[in-house]
Amino acid sequence: MNLSGKTAMFRLSPRSEDVLKPVVGNQPAFEALIMSADSLGLWIDAAPKGTDIEPHAVGVFLVKWEYVATLEIEMSLEPPPPRTVIGFKPL
């Protein structure tokens, strides 16, 4: 599943709440835009409040997979592709 470009609600594991407290504050869950996903984890656009970021730059940080307890995203199902009709022709 391609998670890039999706906004997700992250629920953190108890251990990661302490590790990520400087970034997300004292909360067990936070919402962020996923910029990219790889084998290390999720690169998200959630720069800490009050951080000075260069114009036209995006503040991203890595949330390692081991820190994520659950990830909640909203999805809409795509309609199935049209099927070609096969069958017998009457004689």
N, C-alpha and C positions, 0 to 999 in steps of 0.2 A: 504494500500500500504506500502510495506517495503522500507523505504528510507535509511536504513543502507548501507554504502559502496558506495553511490552515491555522485557525486560532484554536487553541486547546486549553482545557483546564487541567493543570498539573496537580496531582495529589502526591505529596512527598512522603517518603519513608521516614520513620522517626529519626534515624541517624542523619538523614540529609537535611532535616529541618534545622539542625544546629549548623551544618556546613554552609547552607545557603541563606542563613539568617541575615548576613550583611547585604545580600542582594534583594531578597524578596520580603524582608521584614519578619515579624513574628507571626507568621500565618502558615498553617499546614497545607494550604492550597493557593494557587495563583493562576491567572490567565495570561497567556502570551502567544504571540505569533511565531509559528515554526518557520524558520528560514531554510533549514536543511536538516536532513537526518543521515547519519552514517553509523558505522559499527561502534563508534565511541558513545554516541548519544544523540541528543537533539540540540541543534544550534538555534537559539531563540532570540527574538528581538524583544528584549525586556531590560533595557539599561536602567540601572537604579535611578530613582528620582534625584534631581539635583546634579546629575553628572553632566559635565561639559563635554559635548560631542562636537566634532568638527562639522561645519555645514555640509550637507549632502552625504554624510556618513551615517551608518546605522550601528547602534551599540548592540552587539550580540554577545551572548555567552553560551557556554556548553553546559547542558544538564546531562550528566552521564546516566546511562540506562540504569545503573545500580542505585541511583538516587530517586528514580521514579517508581512510586508504588502503583499508581494508576494514571492513565491518560484518557481524558474524556473529550471527544470531538463530535461535532454534529456532521452528519452525512446525509446526502439525499441520493437515493438509488437512481441510477440511470435506467431508462427503459431498455428492455432487451433488444438486441439488433433484430431487424425484420428477418423473418425466415422465408426461404423460398418454399413454395408449396410443391410437394412431391406426392405422387400418388398414381393411381391407375386411371386411364381414360376409358370411359364407357365405350363398348363396341357398337 
